[in-house]
Amino acid sequence: MKKVFSAIGLVLLFATACQENPSGMLPEHDDQSGERVRILSRMAGEDAALNVPLVTLITSEEELLRTGASSLAQAPVDFANQTLVVVALGEQPIHGYWVRIDNIQRKSDRLYVQGRANRPSQDATAKKAASYPYEAVVITRQEGIKQVLSEIESVTDQKQGDPFLIAPRTQAQTSTTTAAATKPTTP
């Protein structure tokens, strides 16, 4: 049941409100009216506590501890002045999945997280063991954010260090996902 839930979650992350992006350009709202948020530092890895797909904004030590992700506890973040953005792909059946946050933009009370999520090709000879890939980035503290919107592009069989090529792709090669996550409010 857990694997079915994770598979459904990944499909939702990759396909929720799926929009084709044949030009390779970032989505329509990615214009000059949004403020680009500088990424101060980043960390990526695997953590079994991040076993469901998510895109979230972590604004306090308490929120960080609630994730249960011990690897995130090592993040170099000063919550008085900084915020942590986490994109996790949830449980994956084999190694070769990874996620990369390429850009973050703020427009009003929304934060747009743009990046890539790789899945290995069907021919890949990846290690057959569960993996829990994530990336977390530290940004300057963001007050008043009500929604975190995911614009994660699905790519297949890229190496993690491969540059992101802005070039036309066929429908079979790529899709862009826009999924909304509402930031929980704390009393």
N, C-alpha and C positions, 0 to 999 in steps of 0.2 A: 504494500500500500504506500509506503514511504517513497519508493522509487517511482511509482505512478504519479504521486503528488509532485515530486521533483521534476519529472519529465513534463508534466502539465505546466508547472511554473516556468520552466525554461521556454516552452513553446509560447507561453504568454509573454515572457520577456522579449522573445524574438519576434512575435507576431501580433501583439496587441496593437491595434490601430495601425497595422502595417501600411506603409506608404512606399510605393516604388520610387526610386531615386536614381534614374538612369544617367543623370548628368554627373553624379558623384559629388555634387555640391551639398552643403549642409542645408537643412530644411528651411522653408520659406521665411519663418520668423527670424532667422539668423541674419538680421540686418544691423545697420549702424545704430538703431534705437536701443538695442540691448547693450548692457555694460559687461565687458569681458572681466571675469574674476580671475585674478592671478593665482596659479597653483604654486604654493610655496615649497612643498615637498610631497613625495609619494612613496607608497610602499605597496607591494603586491605579494601574493602568496596563496596559501590554502589554509583554511580553518574549518574544521568539521562543525563548529557552532554556527557557521553561516551556511546552513543546509537548505535554505530556500532562496530563490532569486529575490533580490531586493536592490533598490536604489534609495539611499537614505542620507539624511543630514543629521550629524551627531553634534550637539551643541554643549554637552556637559560630560563630566566624568561619570555621573550616574547613568546617563544614556549609554555611554560606552560600556560600562560594566554590565548593563542589562543585555547587551548583545551576547555575552558569554564567550566572545571570541578573545582568547588569550593573546593571539598574535596582534590584535588591534590595541591591546593594552600597551604595547611597545611603541605605538605611534607617537612621534615627536610633536605633540599638539599642546598648546597653552590655551585652554578654553576661555580664559579671560579676554583673549585677543584673536582667537582663531576658531575655526569650525572644521570638522572632519566630514568629508563626503565619501560614502562607501557604495561601491557597486559590486554585488556578489552574484554569481551565476547559480548558486545552489549546488546540490549534489549532482555530480556528473558521473557516468558509468566508467569512463576511461580518462586517462591523462591526455593532454593536448588541448584542453579548453583553457582559455585565458580571456581576461578583459583588460582594456586600457581606456582610461579617461583622457581624452585629447583636449577638451576645452570645457569651460563652464561659463555660462552667461547668465546675468541677472536682468530680468525685465520686470519692473514693479515688484510684486511680492512673489515672483516665481523664479526658480533657479532651474536652468536647463543644463543637464549633464550630457555632454556629447562624447562619444567614443566608439570603440569597436569591441565586439565579443567574437572570439574565434572558436570555431568547433573544428575538430579534425575531420579530414575527408573520410569517406566510408572505407577507403582503401588503406587508411593509416594503420600502422602497426604499433599503435600506442599501448602502453602498459594497461592491462585490464584490471583496474582497481579504482574504487571511488575517489573522486577528487572534488574539492570545494574551492574553486578559484574565486579570488576577489582582487580588487584594487581599491585603495583608500588614498585620498589626497587631502592635504591640509591647505586651507584657504583662509583669507582674512575673515574675521567674524562677520557673519551675515545676520542682521536683525530683521525681523518682520517677514521672514519667508513663510508663506502659507502652503506652497506646493513645490515639490521637487519633480521635475519632468525629465524622463529618461529619453534620450535620443541616441540609442546605442545601435550601431550598424552591425549587422551580422555578416561575418566574413568566414570563409572556409579555408582551412589548411594553410594559414600563414604562420610564419615563425614569429615569435613574440617581438623580436627586434626589427622585423620588416617595416620599412617606411610605409605610410599610408599614401597610396597613390590616388590622386584626384584624376580619375579617367573614367570614361564611360564603361559601364559594366552591363552584362545581360541580366535579365530577371533571375535567372538560375544562380548567378554569382553573388548577388547581394540584395539585401532589403534593409530598410531603416525602420526602427521601432520607436514609437512615441508612446510611452506609458506614464501615467500620472501616479504619483504617490503623495498622499497628503501627510504632511508632517504632523505627528501627534502633538497636541498641546499639553503642557505640563502646568499644573496649578501653581 
